[in-house]
Amino acid sequence: MDRVTGKREAQQRADRIRVFREELAELEREGALALDAAQRAELEAHLQRTLAALAERFDIDASESQKQISWGMRIASTLGGLALCAALVLFILRFWGLLSTLAQVAVLVAAPLVLLAATEYAARRERTLYYALLLSLATFGAFVLNLNVLGSIFNMKSSSGAFLAWGIFALLLAYAYGLRLPLAAGLFCLTCYVAANFCSWLGWSWASFPEKPETFLFGGLILVAAAAGRFQRRYAGFGWVYRVMGLIAVFTAILILSESGGRSLLPMRESAVEPIYQVLGFSAAGLTTWMGIRTSLASVANMGAVFFVLLLCLRFYHWWWAWMPGYLFFLIISLVAIGLLALFQRLRAQMAKEALS
C-alpha cells in the first residue's frame, strides 16, 4: 500500500470514528443506548489510542477544524508553488541578458534538478506533503521553462513533443509523491499532445490544435477510460482526477462546437454542425449525470449536472434574450432551476429509499 492510499484510508477511519462518537452521544441522549462508566471509559480510551496511532503514522485530521486548516494549507501550497514559478521566470527575465550562453544553459539545466532534489527532501521530511506540493509545482514550471528557453537559445524547431515531455515529467512527479495537482497538469499536457498529433495526422500544423476543439475529444475519452484502470486503484484520489480532466476536455470541446460550428472537422455547414453538438451536449451531460448517480461517483454526477445547466442557460440566451424582457428571462431561468432542484430531490429520495430497503 502506498503512502497516499494509506493516508486516505486512515482519514476515512478517523472520519468514521468522529461520526460514531456523535451518533453514540445522540443515542445516549435519546435513551436508546446506555453504557456504564467503565464501558464508556474503555471505549473512549480505545478510540483515542486508534486516533493517536493514525495521527502518528499518517498525520490525519481528527476534527472538522483540522480539516478546514488542511484545506487552507493545500491552497497556500498551491499558491506558493505558482508564486515560486513566477519568481523563477521573472528572475530569469531580469538577469538573462547578463549571462553567457553557457551560464544560461547551466541555469536552465540546474533549476529543475535542484528543485526536484528539494521536493524529494521535503517529501521525506514531512508526512503532509504540503511543502512537497509547493516544490513539485515549481519543479514542473522550471522544466517547462527549461525546454522552452533551450529551444529558443539553440533555434530548435517547435514540436508537439514538448507536451509529451512535460506530461510525462508531471506524471512522474505525481506518482512518485502522490500529488494530484501535478497529475492534473500532466494530463492536460498529454491531452494537448494527443490533440496536436491528431491535427498533424489530418494534414494541418500541429500548433493549430487549439482551433480544432474536436481533437480534444479523443484525449478526453482516453482519460475517462483510463480512470477505470486497475492501476489507478493503487493511488488514492487519482481516478477522479482522470475522470474530471477527461470530462472537462470532452464537455469543453462540445460546448465550443455547439456555439461555433465553423471550427468543426465535420464536412458540414456551420448551421448544421451546431445543432448536432447541442443535442450531443445535452445527451452526454444527462448520461454523465445518470452514470455518476448510479455508480455513486459524485465528481462525475456534478460535472454532468454543471455542463447540462451551462448548456441550457446558453440555449435560453440564444432563444430569448434578444426579444424577451430581462425580468422575464431570469424568471424563466429561476423556474427551470426550481424544476431541476425538484427532480434531483426526487432522485435523491428514491436513492435513499433503495438504500434503506
Order of alpha helices (4+ residues) and beta strands (2+ residues): alpha-alpha-alpha-alpha-alpha-alpha-alpha-alpha-alpha-alpha-alpha-alpha
